[in-house]
Amino acid sequence: MHELTDGASPPSPVPAEHKRPESVLVVIFTQAGGFLLLRRTWPAGFWQSVTGSLMRGETPRAAAIREVREETGISAPAALIDLGLGQRFAIPPKWRGRYAPGVHYNREHWFALPLAYRRGVRLRPREHLDHLWVSAARAATLTGSWTNRLAIQVVARLAVPA
């Protein structure tokens, strides 16, 4: 994976009861330039692309396919593109209790999922309340995550064909 920042280190093994500090972010978009955002149940008003943590033993690609299916109902594994990019970011203190003691950073792997057209979205009500298809510029403005904003901008510049 190519990093956009320095200071990367591989994830350390953690006991099964702790969340793995490694995740995926999947930017879903259409040929017409619509970018999909999901509104989380918490924190209020937080919009994001598809995201999720890797399970023990799971590869980033497998996690991306699983998270897209779980969070949107969309199944298009053959179209999923590993961007070979990602970020390492500080885990906010309020969420660090989910991780092993001393874990303060998460490794995020970026993927893009180009679609020929907007698909129907089936949300998981315990995770997401709503969804929007918006332009890349609007998606980058709405998302509450700096890494998500950057990933949307990268995908929009690459103009990955569907």
N, C-alpha and C positions, 0 to 999 in steps of 0.2 A: 504494500500500500504506500502511495506517495503521500507524504505529509505536507500540509500547508503551513505548519508551524514546527519549531524545533522542540527538543526535549522529550521525544517519544521514548517510551519503554514498553516492553511487552507486558501483557496482563499477567498478574501473578495468580497462582492457583488459590482458590478460596474454598472453605468448607461448603458443603451442600446447602446449609441453611442461609448462606449469604448470597446476595445478588451478584452476578458476574459483572465486573466493571468494563464491559465491552458491549457495544450496541450497534444497530444499523439505523440508517436514515434513508428512506426511499422517496425520491421526488417523482411523483406520477404526473405526466403531462400528455397533452394531445398534439397531433399534427397542427391543429388550428391555433395552438398556443395557450390552451387552457391548462392551468396548474391546479392540482387538487390539494386543498387544505382541509384539515379536520379540526373541529373545536373540541378541546378536552373538557371533561367534566370538572377537572381541577388542575391547575388553578383557573378560576373563572375568567372567561374571555381569552384563553390561551389557544392560539391557532398554530398548527404544525402540519408537516408532511407525515407520512407513516414512519413511526419509530418503534424501537423495541430492543430489549436486551437479549443477548445470546443465551441460550440454555446451555447447561453443562454438556460439552462434547459437540455442540452444534457449530457448523461453519457459518461465517457471515452470510454467504449466499443462501443457505438453507434458512437462516433466521429471516432474511429479507423476504423470501418467498412466503414463509409462514406468517410473518407480520402483515404483509399486504393482504393475504387471504383472511386473516383474523379480523383486521381492522376495517376492511372495505368490502370483503366478499369477492374481490377481483382475483381471478386466477389466470396469470399469464407468465408462467415461469420462463418460457423460452425467450420472451422479449426483455427480460430483466438484464440490465447492463451494470456490471461492476465498474464503477468509475475509476477504481484504483486510487481513490483519494479518501480523505477523512480528516478528522480532527481529534486531538486529545484535549479534553476540557475538564476544568475543575468541577467536581460534583458539589452542588450547593449544600451547605452545612445541614439544612433541614432534611435532606434526603440521604445523608451519609450513614444513618443508622441501618439502612438496608444492606450495606456492604460490610465486609470484614473490617475489623479495627485497623486504622491506619491507611485505609484506601481513600484517596482524595481525588483521584482522576479517573475518567472514563475514556476509553478508546472508541471512537465512532467511525464506522465504515459507511461510505456513501455509494448509493445505487441510484439508477434512473430507470423508470419504467415508461417508455413511450407507448402510447396507445393511438390507434387510428382515429378514434372518436371518444367522446365522453361515455363512460360506462355508468350503469346504475351502481350506487354505492349502498352497501348494507353495513350500517354502523353497529358497533358493540356498545349498547347504551351505558354500560358501567364505565366505559372509557371515553366515549365521544358523544356529543350531543347534536352535532350538525356538521355539514360539509359545504364547501364552496368550490366552484371551478372559476378561477380568476386568472388574469394576466400574470406573467412572471413578476413584473414590477409591483403589482398589487399584492401578490403572494409574499414577496420579499418584505414588503411593508407590514403586512398583517402578522407574520409569524413572530412569536415571542422568543425565538431562539436565534442567537447570533450564528450558530453553526448551520442552522436550517436556512437562514437568510443567505449565507455564503454558498451553500449547496445549490439553492435555487438559482442564484446568479451564475454559478458555474454551468449548470445544466442549460440555462437559457443561452449562454454564450456558445456552448458546444453545438446547439441546435441538432441534437441527436435525432436522426430520422426514425419515424415509427415504422 
